[in-house]
Amino acid sequence: MFNKGDCIVYGTNGVCRVTEVCDSPFGNNDSRSYYALNPLNDKGSVIYTPVEGGRIPFRPLYSKEEIEKLLDRMDDIPGIVVKNEKQRRDSYRVAMSSTSPEAYISIIKTVAKRRENAFENHRQLAVTDAEYERQAKNCLYSEFALVLGLPLSEVEGYIRGRKKTKKSLPLEGKVSAEG
């Protein structure tokens, strides 16, 4: 169970702070306890989710040690391989809903490769790729920034500094629909 003030990763909302543990905000017929969550990237929002878990997964933040171990093995995390666009979109959706940093890295790697291929073929990156890349980076970078005590703007450079090879996780550039 999480307590008021704890930070957790909640679905595709990324890092959220538990602002309270309360009775159901949805009426007297619901006897469950709820977390009131404030997404750190959207301070004005409040999300309610059952303490015992609902449809959207949540988890504690990785520790600094877990992040360092993840970065050490980042080159070994595979991209997502699928046969068509629908499968890719479905794979991205499943990966994002897992709340797994490894899954976020897989999405980022996949989109980086697709961006490279699109550029080589004088095409634009698909909007779906750009949007899932944006979501994956937001979730990954916001967690790393909080745990490592870095400004969000410095996380990409920190990751780059930890990489063993420069081509395994291209992270440069802004994310846009045009690619």
C-alpha positions as MATLAB code, in Angstrom:
seq = 'MFNKGDCIVYGTNGVCRVTEVCDSPFGNNDSRSYYALNPLNDKGSVIYTPVEGGRIPFRPLYSKEEIEKLLDRMDDIPGIVVKNEKQRRDSYRVAMSSTSPEAYISIIKTVAKRRENAFENHRQLAVTDAEYERQAKNCLYSEFALVLGLPLSEVEGYIRGRKKTKKSLPLEGKVSAEG';
ca = [
       0.000    0.000    0.000;
       1.184    3.493   -0.813;
       0.934    6.465    1.499;
       0.182   10.138    1.040;
       3.205   11.791   -0.569;
       4.518    8.626   -2.257;
       5.210    8.746   -5.982;
       4.137    5.889   -8.233;
       3.936    5.131  -11.948;
       0.291    4.968  -13.021;
      -0.467    3.628  -16.498;
       0.398    5.997  -19.321;
       0.052    8.978  -16.972;
       3.608    8.339  -15.823;
       4.755    9.503  -12.416;
       1.981   10.533  -10.034;
       2.037   11.639   -6.411;
      -0.434   10.066   -3.983;
      -2.233   13.083   -2.534;
      -4.513   11.060   -0.267;
      -5.963    7.658    0.477;
      -9.713    8.141    0.743;
     -13.149    6.586    0.582;
     -14.722    6.228   -2.831;
     -15.341    9.570   -4.512;
     -17.959    7.835   -6.681;
     -20.758    7.345   -4.176;
     -21.839    5.342   -1.167;
     -22.352    2.103   -3.118;
     -18.588    1.706   -3.536;
     -16.928    0.604   -0.290;
     -13.390    0.460   -1.694;
     -10.561    2.774   -0.663;
      -9.010    4.908   -3.379;
      -5.744    6.654   -4.077;
      -6.087   10.250   -5.201;
      -3.213   10.767   -7.639;
      -1.744   13.957   -9.043;
       0.222   13.397  -12.290;
       3.494   15.313  -11.990;
       3.243   16.385  -15.638;
      -0.295   17.756  -15.134;
      -0.469   19.339  -11.692;
      -4.134   20.348  -12.057;
      -5.431   16.817  -12.628;
      -6.599   14.358  -10.004;
      -6.988   10.672  -10.799;
      -8.787    8.220   -8.510;
      -7.877    4.549   -8.592;
      -8.817    1.709   -6.224;
      -6.127    0.853   -3.674;
      -6.462   -2.854   -4.507;
      -5.937   -2.077   -8.180;
      -8.226   -1.408  -11.069;
      -7.986   -1.767  -14.828;
      -4.929    0.473  -15.064;
      -1.703   -0.911  -13.577;
       0.466    1.047  -11.182;
       3.763    0.329   -9.489;
       6.359    1.897   -7.207;
       9.136    3.924   -8.804;
      12.352    2.129   -9.655;
      15.152    2.772   -7.174;
      18.344    4.506   -8.266;
      20.095    1.116   -8.224;
      17.402   -0.448  -10.424;
      17.706    2.425  -12.899;
      21.496    2.072  -13.026;
      21.169   -1.691  -13.653;
      18.592   -1.027  -16.363;
      20.904    1.460  -18.059;
      23.779   -1.045  -17.882;
      21.731   -3.604  -19.830;
      19.921   -1.163  -22.103;
      21.777   -2.391  -25.187;
      20.300   -5.864  -24.623;
      16.681   -4.677  -24.569;
      15.162   -5.518  -27.969;
      12.977   -3.293  -30.080;
       9.474   -4.341  -31.067;
       9.219   -6.469  -34.216;
       5.825   -6.754  -35.921;
       4.480   -7.428  -39.410;
       2.087   -4.527  -39.921;
       0.900   -1.166  -38.616;
      -2.045   -2.528  -36.634;
       0.190   -5.001  -34.823;
       2.699   -2.224  -34.149;
       0.024    0.034  -32.655;
      -1.302   -2.856  -30.545;
       2.234   -3.744  -29.422;
       2.910   -0.122  -28.468;
      -0.358    0.023  -26.521;
       0.425   -3.173  -24.611;
       3.985   -2.015  -23.904;
       2.840    1.362  -22.579;
       0.134   -0.152  -20.395;
       2.695   -2.455  -18.762;
       4.340    0.556  -17.015;
       7.675   -1.193  -17.592;
      10.756    0.953  -18.263;
      12.066   -1.892  -20.421;
       8.927   -1.636  -22.554;
       9.374    2.141  -22.853;
      12.938    1.587  -24.059;
      11.705   -0.992  -26.601;
       9.274    1.567  -28.014;
      11.951    4.267  -28.178;
      14.347    1.897  -29.962;
      11.667    0.775  -32.409;
      10.640    4.317  -33.301;
      14.266    5.431  -33.659;
      14.839    2.650  -36.196;
      11.610    3.514  -38.023;
      12.587    7.199  -38.069;
      15.941    6.263  -39.603;
      14.235    4.094  -42.248;
      11.690    6.807  -43.032;
      14.460    9.363  -43.477;
      16.432    7.044  -45.767;
      13.303    6.504  -47.884;
      12.353   10.208  -47.928;
       9.170    9.549  -45.986;
       7.658   10.940  -42.840;
       7.474    9.027  -39.602;
       3.977    7.740  -38.871;
       2.020    9.828  -36.377;
       1.389    6.677  -34.307;
       5.128    6.127  -33.912;
       5.755    9.730  -32.899;
       2.927    9.723  -30.355;
       3.987    6.483  -28.677;
       7.601    7.646  -28.642;
       6.489   10.861  -26.905;
       4.526    8.870  -24.320;
       7.369    6.398  -23.717;
       9.933    9.171  -23.286;
       7.625   11.091  -20.964;
       7.069    8.069  -18.720;
      10.707    6.949  -18.742;
      12.332   10.363  -18.390;
       9.971   11.654  -15.690;
      10.630    8.604  -13.520;
      14.386    8.806  -14.055;
      14.425   12.561  -13.361;
      12.608   12.190  -10.054;
      14.587    9.190   -8.803;
      17.990   10.453   -9.967;
      17.345   14.016   -8.822;
      17.909   15.455  -12.295;
      16.023   18.150  -14.168;
      13.862   16.525  -16.832;
      15.881   18.323  -19.510;
      19.080   16.528  -18.403;
      17.804   12.946  -18.376;
      18.507   12.264  -22.043;
      22.114   13.430  -21.642;
      22.499   11.301  -18.540;
      21.264    8.233  -20.418;
      23.583    9.033  -23.313;
      26.512    9.269  -20.947;
      25.732    5.806  -19.592;
      25.357    4.096  -22.949;
      27.909    1.539  -24.016;
      27.238    2.056  -27.721;
      25.956    5.215  -29.366;
      23.500    3.556  -31.788;
      21.512    1.260  -29.507;
      19.054    3.853  -28.183;
      18.926    6.983  -30.306;
      17.333    9.631  -28.153;
      18.281   12.892  -29.788;
      15.912   15.419  -31.222;
      12.440   16.588  -30.462;
       9.468   14.335  -30.935;
       7.042   15.592  -33.547;
       4.333   14.137  -35.711;
       6.458   14.804  -38.772;
       9.428   12.851  -37.394;
];
